[in-house]
């Protein structure tokens, strides 16, 4: 292993682990820094790497979906975390959901057993840009490291709030009021469904919008709530039907007790492989814990629910990427300092991991003296990278979606949306396969 091929990676989340494994496979001596268990962020609880702190879903796998396409591109890029996710899979219809503890344990074993990676469990308080360093410290970066990042970025970082959904025990649910099904019968009835009639929904909505919220810290006043992780009570306050057409939408479902589609519906998704725990899908919240128990117990089937984790809200930080990052995912003013993960504005678990793969390739190009060419814009990875590095006065994080892919005339002419998305996916897959071989 050449002494010239060295890189420090700060943070053992999804992005940091993907980057460290990819670089180490190519002979780079990687030093991976992780502050846990010496210090935990407000959202992290486990000592393991790649800890999932919000949902346990890695989203859809269909090739005609944005998240499914992203996973296909990640496989072409040499993802190590997707095989770990397969090992920890739990049933979730057409989505890839995982037992979060098994997943993070599998990633931790993989990283710690790699001969090319030296793990240092210590807090990083300064960034030395004399040699390549990859900062993948996540959207909860704070303290001395947060100050160091802000200083290198000229103080131009943004903050927003992120919220986490509650988890209940399976044995505490009332199965006389709940039915198992996936939307449009996709999968093998992988979700538990809690159907509302009109009166039940209206009572629940009224209680939700008047429930007491947990206070924010004074230092966090003025921070905005990210649209992609909107607390359920904030969304509900926008209108009587907002959540009924959002996370409580009943489309694709039929209540076997009535033979009709529910007025509204809450879905519960398995949190672990044994299905002893379920999370409330889409129920990120900042309500006080007592209020969560009171209001969410109004959901049909949850009257006696045992909450093993209540929803919490935490402060997230991300760079003003268009102003400070290049398409090589390094700082414009400090080209040896690279970034990956949600701190860049790649929003989502798989998006974060994908950015780790892109940053690793960019670091590899720097170490080996090669020119860096970003992935093609018709790929999901290329489109996301283009989004976060294109000037935007109102920059917000972005997750994978078909709307950011360019639309050739031939594809635009396809009238069926699913066929159109599949055509976009096939184009992206071919472009990524060619780029991955050359990069």
N, C-alpha and C positions, 0 to 999 in steps of 0.2 A: 504494500500500500504506500503510495507516494506521499511524502511529507507535504507536498504542495496541494494535495487534495484533502482539505480540511474544511469543515463547516460546523458552526454552532447553531443549534436549533433551540429556540426558547419557547417552551410550552409543549406538553404532550397530550394535546387535544387531538381531534381528528386530523386537522391540517398538519400539525407538527409530526404526528406519527406517520402519516402517509409520506411526507417529505423525507423524514429520517430514514425510513425503510427503503425508499426508492434510491436515495443517494448512497446509502450503505451498500446496496446491491451492486453498485457500480464502482466500488472501491474507495469511496470517500470516507474518511475517518470522521464520523459524526459524534459530536458531544451534544446530548439531549438534556436540557435543563428542565426540571419540573419542580415547582415549589411545594406541591403536596407530598407528604403530609405535614410538612413544617408550617405551611400556611394554606388555608382554604379560602376561596372566594365565598361570598354570601350564598351562592347557589350550589356549590360543589360539596359533596359529602363523602365520596369514595376516594381511596388512595390510588385506585387504578387509573390507567390512561384512557383517553377517548371516552370520558364519562358523558353520558347523555343526560342533560339536566332538565329538559322540557319533555316533549313527546318522545315515545319510544318508536315512532314510525319514521321510516326512511322514505316513505311515500311510494307512489305507484311504480310498477315495473313494466307496464305496457310500452312497447316501442313507439307508439303514437302519442305518448304523454311526455311532457317536458322532463319530469323526474325519471321516467324510464329511459329516455334518450340520454340523460346525463349519466346514468349508471352504465349504459353501453359504452359511452365515450370514456368513462373512467376505467373500464375493463381494458379498452384499447391502450390506455395510458399506463397500465400495469398496477392497478389498485391492489393493495394488500388488505384493505379494510373490508371490501365487499365479501371476500371469502370468509372473513371473521363474522360478518353479519349473517351469512348463510348458515354458519355453525350455530348461531344463536337465534335463528328465526322462530317467531311465533306466528300463528295463523292470523291473517288480517286481510282476507279477500284478495284483491289484486294489488295490495301494497306489500312492501317489505318492512315488516316490523320485527323488533328483536327483544329478547330478554336482555334488558340493559346491563345487568350485572354480568351475565355470561359473555356478552359482547365485549365489554371493557376488559374483562379478565383475559379473553382470548387475544385482544390487541396487546395488552400488557405483556403477556407471555411471549408473543411474537417479537416485540421490540426488545425486551430484556434479554432474550436468548440470541439476538443477532450479534455475531462477533465484531461487526463493524460499527456498532453503536455503544458508546459509553454513556450510561445514564447517571446524571448527577441530581440528586434530590436536594436542591437548594434554591433559594430565591435569588433572582437576578435583579440587581439594582441599577446597573449601568450598561450601556451598549457601546462596545468598541467597534467602530466601523473600519478598522485598518485591514481586517480580513472579512470575507463573506460571513454574514450572520443572518439567519432567517428568524424573524419574530413571528411566532404563531401563538401568541399569549391569550388570544380570545377576546370576546367582547366584554369581559369583566376585568380587563387590565386596569390596575390601579396602583396606588402607592408609589414607591420609588421608580419602578419600571414604567408605570403610566406617565410619570413626570419626565422620564428619559425619552419616551416615545414622543410626548408632546413637544419637548425641546427640539428633537431632531426634525419634527414635522412643522416647526415654526408655530406651535401652539394651535394649529388649525385642525383640531379634531372635533367631532360632534358626539352628542350623547342622546340616547333615547331609552325608554323603558321597555322591558320584556317581561312577560308574565308566564307562569307555570300552572298547569291544570291539576286538579285534585285527583287522588287515587282512592278507590274504595275496595273492600274485601268482597270476593265473590259470594261467600257464605252469608253475607248480610243482606243480599238482594232478595226482593220479592219476585220470584219467577212466575207467579200467577199474573203479573202485570207486565212482564218483559218477554220479548220473543227474540229468538236468534235468527239473523239473516244478514246477508250482504246486499248492498244496493244492486238492483237488477239481477239478483241471484248470482253475482260474481263471487267466486270463492265458495267455501263450504260453510255458509252461515257463520262467518267468522266474528261478527259483531253482535253484541247484545243491544237491543233497541228498546227504548222507553217511550212509548207513544202517548202523546197528549191529545185529548179532545179540545174543542175550542174553549170551553169554560176553564179547564185545567190550565191551559196555556195562558189565558188572560190573567188568571190569578198569579201564576208564576212570574209572568212578565212584570206585573205591578209590584210584586215583592222584590224582584231583582233590581229594578231601577230606583227603588227607594232604600235599598239596603245600605248599611254604613260601610264605607270604604276605609281601608287602612291608610293612615297618614303618610305622606312622603317626608323624607328628611329635608330640612331647610336647604341643605346644600344642593338638593336635587330639584328645587323649584324651577319651573320653566322648561324642564325637559319634555320632549314630545313623546307620544306613544307611537310605536312603529305599527303601521297599518297591517302588516303581515302577521302580527301577534297581538291583536287587539283584545284587551280584557272583555269578557262577555258582558259585563255590566255597562261598559262604555259603548259597546256596539248596540246593546238593547236600548240605551237612552236615545239613540238616533231615530227610533221609530218603532211602532208596535209590531211591524212585520219584518224588521231588519234581520233579527236572528232567525226568524222562521224561513227566510230565504237565504240564510247563511248556514251556520253550524247546526241549526235545528231543522234544516230542510228535510221534508219527508219523501222527496221524490225517489222513485225506484223501490219503494217499500210498501208492503201491504200487511196490516195488522191481522193476524189469523183469527183473532177473536171477533172482529167486525167484518172482515172481508174487504175493508176499504183502506185507502191511504190515510194515515193519521193526519191530524191538523198540523202537528209539529212533532218532531222526534229527536230525542237525544241518543247518540250512539256511545256505547262503552266498548273500548278496545282492550284486549288482553295485554297486561303489563309484563307478564312473565310466562315462561313456557308451560308451567303447571296450571295456568289460568286461575290462580287463587286471588289475583289482583287485577283490577280494571281501572283504566283512566277515563275520565269524562272528555270525550273528543271535542276539541274546540272551546273548552271551558277554562282558558287562561283567565286568571282573576286577581284582583287586588282587594277583594272584600275582606273584612275582618274574619278571623277564623270562626267565631261564633255565628256570624251572619252566613258564612258558607254552609255551615251545618244546618241552619234554619231554612235557608232559601233552597239549597240544592236537595234537601230532603223532600221538597214539594214535587220533585221529578217523579213521575210514576215508576214505582218499583224501588225507589230509594228512601222510603219513609223511615226505615230502620238501618240505613246504610252506615257502615263503620268506615270512617275516613282515616286511612293510615298516613296520608299526606294531604295537607291542605294546599291550596294554590298560594303562590307567593309572587311578588313582583320585585324585579331587581334592575339595577341601573346597567345599561350597556353602553359601550364606547366603541366608536369606529372612526377611522381616518376620513378626512375629506379627500378621498382617494383621487378624484379628478385633478385636484390642485397639487397633490404631493407625490403621487405614484406614477411611474412610467408603465408602459405595457409589459415590461420585464418584471413587474411587481417589486421594483426597488425604488427607493426614494430618489427624487430628481436631484436633490442636493447632496445625497449620501449614497452613491451607487452601490456600495458594498452592503447596505442594509436592506434586506428583502423582507417582504411581509406576505403572510398567507392566513387564511381563515376568515372568520367573521369580522375581525378588526378591519379588514379591507373593504367590507361592504358586500361580500359574497354572503347572502343570507340563507341559512339552512344547513342541516347536518352534512348532506352529500355535497352541497355546493362548497362548504368549507373544506371537506376532504379533497374535492376536485382542485380547489385553489392550491392546496398543498402539493399536489402532483405537478401543477403548472409551475409553481415557484421552485420546486426541486429541479425541474428541467432548466429553468432560467439560471439557477445557481450553478448547475452542471455546465451550462454553456460558458458562464463566466470563468469557472475553474479551469476549463479545458481550452479557453481561448477561441471559442466558436461564436459566430454571430447568433443572436437570438431573434427568431421570427415567431410572433404570436400565432396561436392556432387560427385557422381560417374563420372569418366572421359567420359563416353559415353553420358552424358547429355551436353547440350550446356553450361549451367552455369558452370559445372565442367570442361569442356574443356577450357573455357575462363579463369577460375581461374587457371587452370594448366598452361596455356600459360603465364600469367603475372607473375607467380612465378617460372618458370623454367629458369635456367641460359641462358642468351642470350646476347652476346656481342654487338649486334646491335638492342637492344630492341626498338620497336615502338608500339603504341597503336593497338589494334585488336578489330574488331567488329565481331558479330556473322557470321559464315560462315560454311558450311558443310565440308569444307576441314580440319577443326581442330578436327573433330570427328573421333575416332578410327574406323577402317574398319574390322569387323569380316569377315572371309572367305566366309560365307554364303551370306553376304550382298555384298561383293565385286564381287561375281559371278553374281549378277543381272546386266544385260546389259543395260536395260533402265534406264537412269539417274533419271527420276522422280520417278520411282518405287524404285530405290535404295535409293534415299533421303527419300522417305516415310517410307521405312523399318528402316532407321537410326532414323527417327523421332519417330516412334512407340517404338523402343527400348529405346530411350531417355526418352520419356514420362513415360513409365513403370518404369524406373529406378528412375526418379525424384519423381514420386508418392510414391514409397516405401521409398525413402530417406526423403522426406518432412514429412512423418508420424513419422519417427523415430527421426529426428533431433530436 
